[in-house]
Amino acid sequence: MKYVLQRIGAMLLTLFLVMTLSFMVIRLMPMSLFENPEVPKEIQEKLEDKFHLNDPLPLQYYYFMEGIVTDLDFGISVKLRPGLEVFDIIVTRLPPTMLINFLSLFISIPLGLIFGTIAALKRNTVVDHVISVFVILFISIPSFVFASLLQYLFTFVWPLFPTLYESTAVTVGQMMHSLVLPIVALSLGPIATLTRYLRGELIENISSEYLLLARTKGLTKTQSIVRHAFRNSMMPITNTLVSLITGIMGGSLVVENMFAVPGTGGLLTKSIFAGDHFLTVAILIFYSAISLVTILVVDLCYGLIDPRVRVGGGK
């Protein structure tokens, strides 16, 4: 419990620093929030006074943090969706983003583990070389390049999937049909990363002395690998999950725009170009919170995988 509380405290401190830096950097950018010729100047001035935009930056920061702590109020959108709470806007755009991100993650982890295990058990064979070539390609090429290639192949050459997200989809099947290509584009890089790390760790553990001892005690090769080598290999692999999740989230910022997915990734880029600073800061905080929660979960999983972590934590 002490370890968990320490990790939660560190996460909250980091989130506070991220919120502060995001607010300061975005607010230092030039902006004219209520610049609209149709709105009288007197009303614009009243709105600016209401949101403390005429106050010094430290005082603006104080009111911003006060609104979050007391009312969970991140402000309103003044450019993209004028007058609407940014929290409500994010909630409405959240389902498509979470869907493609989590489906990409759920596809990447099992496939990465399978290919990494096969490459380790078949090392220096044709199978291992073929997997290694694809790993190098998928790691080296960004997800948006794969997205463009998939769009060309499977929407123009072979029209199997729609080019853009079908916002008018009625059934779940129609919606998922239009999300196949962005999910695949986001999954290729994480699959390759997980395959590479697991292959290296498994090869090292298979060649170790403790695995030879397990074989001499009567375990078969499969039993010794599953019970000992695979589990010991998962300790460093678990740490790569943080980079996998953040990589998928970062890639979705571009991929969502390419496939016109109405998620938070496209909303972030639109808010930056439009100068909707309240909305931009709120989305940055959201992505930071997701990343920090992921790091917390991975840290807590260490104790489940390796008993030495629990013993050290107890001391």
C-alpha positions as CSV (number, residue, x, y, z in Angstrom):
1,M,0.0,0.0,0.0
2,K,2.9,2.4,0.8
3,Y,4.4,1.7,-2.6
4,V,1.1,2.3,-4.4
5,L,0.5,5.6,-2.5
6,Q,4.0,6.7,-3.4
7,R,3.4,6.0,-7.1
8,I,0.1,7.8,-7.1
9,G,1.7,10.8,-5.4
10,A,4.4,10.9,-8.0
11,M,1.8,10.6,-10.8
12,L,-0.2,13.5,-9.4
13,L,2.9,15.7,-9.0
14,T,3.9,15.0,-12.6
15,L,0.4,15.7,-13.8
16,F,0.5,19.0,-12.0
17,L,3.8,20.0,-13.6
18,V,2.4,19.0,-17.0
19,M,-0.7,21.1,-16.5
20,T,1.4,24.1,-15.5
21,L,3.7,23.8,-18.4
22,S,0.9,23.3,-20.9
23,F,-1.0,26.3,-19.6
24,M,2.0,28.6,-19.6
25,V,3.3,27.6,-23.1
26,I,-0.2,27.8,-24.8
27,R,-1.1,31.0,-23.1
28,L,2.2,32.6,-24.1
29,M,1.3,32.1,-27.8
30,P,-0.4,35.1,-29.4
31,M,-4.2,34.8,-29.5
32,S,-7.3,36.8,-29.9
33,L,-10.0,34.5,-28.5
34,F,-13.1,36.5,-29.2
35,E,-12.2,38.1,-32.4
36,N,-15.5,38.0,-34.3
37,P,-16.7,41.0,-36.4
38,E,-20.3,39.9,-35.7
39,V,-19.9,40.2,-31.9
40,P,-19.9,43.8,-30.6
41,K,-16.7,45.0,-29.0
42,E,-18.4,45.6,-25.6
43,I,-19.5,41.9,-25.5
44,Q,-16.0,40.8,-26.4
45,E,-14.6,42.8,-23.5
46,K,-17.1,41.4,-21.1
47,L,-16.2,37.9,-22.1
48,E,-12.5,38.6,-21.8
49,D,-13.1,40.0,-18.3
50,K,-15.3,36.9,-17.4
51,F,-12.5,34.5,-18.3
52,H,-9.8,36.8,-16.7
53,L,-7.9,37.2,-20.0
54,N,-7.0,40.7,-19.2
55,D,-5.3,39.7,-15.9
56,P,-1.6,39.0,-15.5
57,L,-0.6,35.4,-16.5
58,P,0.0,34.2,-12.9
59,L,-3.5,35.3,-12.0
60,Q,-4.9,33.6,-15.0
61,Y,-3.2,30.4,-13.9
62,Y,-4.6,30.7,-10.5
63,Y,-8.2,31.0,-11.8
64,F,-7.5,28.1,-14.2
65,M,-6.4,25.8,-11.4
66,E,-9.1,26.9,-9.1
67,G,-11.7,26.1,-11.7
68,I,-10.3,22.6,-12.2
69,V,-9.9,21.8,-8.5
70,T,-13.3,23.1,-7.4
71,D,-15.6,22.5,-10.3
72,L,-13.6,20.4,-12.8
73,D,-14.0,23.3,-15.1
74,F,-11.4,23.5,-17.9
75,G,-13.0,26.5,-19.6
76,I,-15.1,26.9,-22.8
77,S,-14.3,26.6,-26.5
78,V,-14.2,30.0,-28.1
79,K,-13.3,29.1,-31.7
80,L,-14.3,25.6,-32.8
81,R,-17.5,25.2,-30.7
82,P,-18.1,28.6,-29.2
83,G,-19.7,28.6,-25.8
84,L,-19.5,24.9,-25.1
85,E,-17.5,23.4,-22.2
86,V,-14.3,21.9,-23.4
87,F,-14.8,18.9,-21.1
88,D,-18.1,18.1,-22.8
89,I,-16.5,18.5,-26.2
90,I,-13.8,16.0,-25.3
91,V,-16.3,13.5,-23.9
92,T,-18.3,13.5,-27.2
93,R,-15.1,13.0,-29.3
94,L,-13.6,10.4,-27.0
95,P,-15.3,7.1,-28.1
96,P,-13.7,6.8,-31.6
97,T,-10.2,7.7,-30.2
98,M,-10.4,5.2,-27.4
99,L,-11.8,2.5,-29.7
100,I,-9.0,2.7,-32.3
101,N,-6.3,3.1,-29.6
102,F,-7.4,0.2,-27.4
103,L,-8.1,-2.1,-30.3
104,S,-4.7,-1.4,-31.7
105,L,-3.1,-2.2,-28.3
106,F,-5.1,-5.4,-27.9
107,I,-4.1,-6.5,-31.3
108,S,-0.4,-5.5,-30.9
109,I,0.3,-7.3,-27.6
110,P,-0.7,-10.9,-28.4
111,L,0.7,-10.7,-32.0
112,G,3.9,-9.2,-30.7
113,L,4.3,-11.9,-28.1
114,I,3.5,-14.7,-30.6
115,F,6.0,-13.4,-33.3
116,G,8.7,-12.7,-30.7
117,T,8.4,-16.2,-29.3
118,I,8.5,-17.8,-32.7
119,A,11.5,-15.8,-33.7
120,A,13.4,-16.7,-30.5
121,L,12.6,-20.5,-30.8
122,K,13.5,-20.5,-34.6
123,R,16.5,-18.2,-34.3
124,N,18.9,-18.1,-37.2
125,T,16.4,-19.9,-39.4
126,V,14.5,-18.6,-42.4
127,V,11.5,-17.9,-40.2
128,D,13.6,-15.7,-37.9
129,H,15.1,-13.8,-40.8
130,V,11.7,-13.1,-42.4
131,I,10.3,-11.9,-39.1
132,S,13.4,-9.7,-38.5
133,V,13.0,-8.0,-41.9
134,F,9.4,-7.1,-41.2
135,V,10.4,-5.9,-37.7
136,I,13.0,-3.5,-39.2
137,L,10.5,-2.2,-41.7
138,F,7.6,-1.7,-39.3
139,I,9.9,0.0,-36.7
140,S,11.6,2.3,-39.2
141,I,8.5,3.5,-41.1
142,P,6.0,5.8,-39.2
143,S,2.4,4.9,-38.9
144,F,1.1,7.7,-41.1
145,V,3.2,6.2,-44.0
146,F,1.5,2.9,-43.5
147,A,-1.8,4.7,-43.3
148,S,-1.2,6.3,-46.8
149,L,-0.1,2.9,-48.2
150,L,-3.1,1.1,-46.8
151,Q,-5.4,3.8,-48.2
152,Y,-3.9,3.4,-51.6
153,L,-3.9,-0.4,-51.7
154,F,-7.3,-1.2,-50.1
155,T,-9.4,1.8,-51.2
156,F,-8.1,2.5,-54.7
157,V,-6.3,-0.6,-56.0
158,W,-8.6,-3.1,-54.2
159,P,-11.7,-1.2,-52.9
160,L,-12.3,-3.3,-49.9
161,F,-12.6,-0.6,-47.2
162,P,-13.8,3.0,-47.2
163,T,-11.2,5.7,-47.6
164,L,-12.6,7.8,-44.7
165,Y,-14.4,7.1,-41.5
166,E,-18.2,6.6,-42.1
167,S,-19.8,9.0,-39.7
168,T,-23.2,8.0,-41.0
169,A,-22.7,4.4,-40.1
170,V,-25.8,2.9,-38.6
171,T,-24.6,-0.5,-37.2
172,V,-21.5,-1.4,-35.3
173,G,-20.3,-3.5,-38.2
174,Q,-20.3,-0.6,-40.6
175,M,-18.4,1.6,-38.1
176,M,-15.8,-1.1,-37.5
177,H,-15.4,-1.7,-41.2
178,S,-14.3,1.9,-41.6
179,L,-11.9,1.6,-38.7
180,V,-10.0,-1.4,-39.9
181,L,-7.3,0.5,-41.8
182,P,-6.5,3.1,-39.1
183,I,-6.3,0.3,-36.5
184,V,-3.9,-1.8,-38.7
185,A,-1.8,1.3,-39.4
186,L,-1.4,2.0,-35.7
187,S,-0.7,-1.7,-34.8
188,L,2.2,-2.5,-37.1
189,G,4.8,-0.4,-35.2
190,P,4.0,-1.7,-31.7
191,I,3.8,-5.3,-33.0
192,A,7.4,-5.0,-34.4
193,T,8.7,-3.3,-31.2
194,L,7.3,-6.0,-28.9
195,T,8.6,-8.7,-31.2
196,R,12.1,-7.4,-31.2
197,Y,12.3,-6.9,-27.4
198,L,10.8,-10.3,-26.6
199,R,13.0,-12.1,-29.1
200,G,16.1,-10.7,-27.5
201,E,15.0,-11.4,-23.9
202,L,13.9,-15.0,-24.7
203,I,17.1,-15.9,-26.5
204,E,19.1,-14.6,-23.5
205,N,17.0,-16.6,-21.0
206,I,16.9,-19.7,-23.1
207,S,20.7,-19.8,-23.0
208,S,21.0,-19.2,-19.3
209,E,22.1,-21.8,-16.7
210,Y,18.9,-21.8,-14.7
211,L,17.0,-23.0,-17.7
212,L,19.5,-25.8,-18.1
213,L,19.0,-26.7,-14.5
214,A,15.2,-26.8,-15.1
215,R,15.7,-29.2,-18.0
216,T,17.9,-31.5,-15.9
217,K,15.2,-31.7,-13.2
218,G,12.8,-33.2,-15.7
219,L,11.0,-30.3,-17.4
220,T,10.5,-30.5,-21.1
221,K,11.8,-27.7,-23.3
222,T,8.3,-26.2,-23.7
223,Q,7.7,-26.4,-19.9
224,S,11.0,-24.8,-19.0
225,I,10.4,-22.0,-21.5
226,V,6.8,-21.3,-20.5
227,R,7.4,-21.5,-16.7
228,H,10.7,-19.8,-16.4
229,A,12.2,-18.2,-19.5
230,F,9.0,-16.5,-20.7
231,R,8.0,-15.1,-17.3
232,N,11.5,-13.8,-16.7
233,S,11.5,-12.2,-20.1
234,M,8.3,-10.3,-19.3
235,M,9.8,-8.1,-16.7
236,P,11.7,-5.8,-19.2
237,I,9.0,-6.3,-21.8
238,T,6.4,-4.8,-19.4
239,N,8.3,-1.5,-19.4
240,T,8.0,-1.3,-23.2
241,L,4.2,-1.1,-22.8
242,V,4.5,2.5,-21.8
243,S,6.2,3.4,-25.0
244,L,3.8,1.3,-27.0
245,I,0.7,3.0,-25.7
246,T,2.2,6.5,-26.0
247,G,3.4,5.6,-29.5
248,I,-0.1,4.5,-30.5
249,M,-1.7,7.7,-29.0
250,G,0.9,9.9,-30.8
251,G,0.3,8.1,-34.1
252,S,-3.4,8.5,-33.7
253,L,-3.1,12.3,-33.8
254,V,-2.1,12.1,-37.5
255,V,-4.0,8.9,-38.5
256,E,-7.3,10.3,-37.2
257,N,-6.9,13.3,-39.5
258,M,-6.0,11.1,-42.5
259,F,-9.1,8.9,-42.1
260,A,-11.3,11.8,-40.9
261,V,-12.0,10.0,-37.6
262,P,-14.0,12.4,-35.3
263,G,-11.8,11.8,-32.3
264,T,-9.7,13.8,-29.9
265,G,-6.5,13.5,-32.0
266,G,-8.0,15.5,-34.9
267,L,-9.6,17.9,-32.4
268,L,-6.2,18.7,-30.9
269,T,-4.6,19.7,-34.2
270,K,-7.7,21.7,-35.2
271,S,-7.7,23.5,-31.8
272,I,-4.0,24.4,-32.2
273,F,-4.5,25.9,-35.7
274,A,-7.6,27.7,-34.7
275,G,-6.1,29.2,-31.6
276,D,-8.7,27.6,-29.3
277,H,-6.4,27.7,-26.3
278,F,-8.8,26.5,-23.6
279,L,-9.6,23.4,-25.7
280,T,-5.9,22.8,-26.5
281,V,-4.8,22.8,-22.9
282,A,-7.6,20.5,-21.9
283,I,-6.7,17.9,-24.6
284,L,-3.0,18.0,-23.6
285,I,-3.9,17.4,-20.0
286,F,-6.1,14.5,-21.1
287,Y,-3.4,12.8,-23.1
288,S,-0.9,13.3,-20.3
289,A,-3.3,11.8,-17.7
290,I,-3.7,8.7,-19.9
291,S,0.1,8.3,-20.2
292,L,0.6,8.7,-16.5
293,V,-2.1,6.2,-15.6
294,T,-0.4,3.7,-18.0
295,I,2.9,4.2,-16.2
296,L,1.3,3.6,-12.9
297,V,-0.4,0.4,-14.0
298,V,2.9,-0.9,-15.5
299,D,4.7,-0.2,-12.2
300,L,2.1,-2.1,-10.2
301,C,2.3,-5.0,-12.6
302,Y,6.0,-5.5,-11.8
303,G,5.1,-7.1,-8.5
304,L,2.8,-9.5,-10.1
305,I,5.4,-10.7,-12.6
306,D,8.5,-10.8,-10.5
307,P,8.4,-11.9,-6.8
308,R,11.6,-10.1,-6.1
309,V,9.8,-6.8,-6.5
310,R,7.3,-7.7,-3.8
311,V,10.1,-8.9,-1.5
312,G,12.0,-5.6,-2.0
313,G,8.9,-3.6,-1.6
314,G,8.1,-5.3,1.7
315,K,11.5,-4.3,3.1
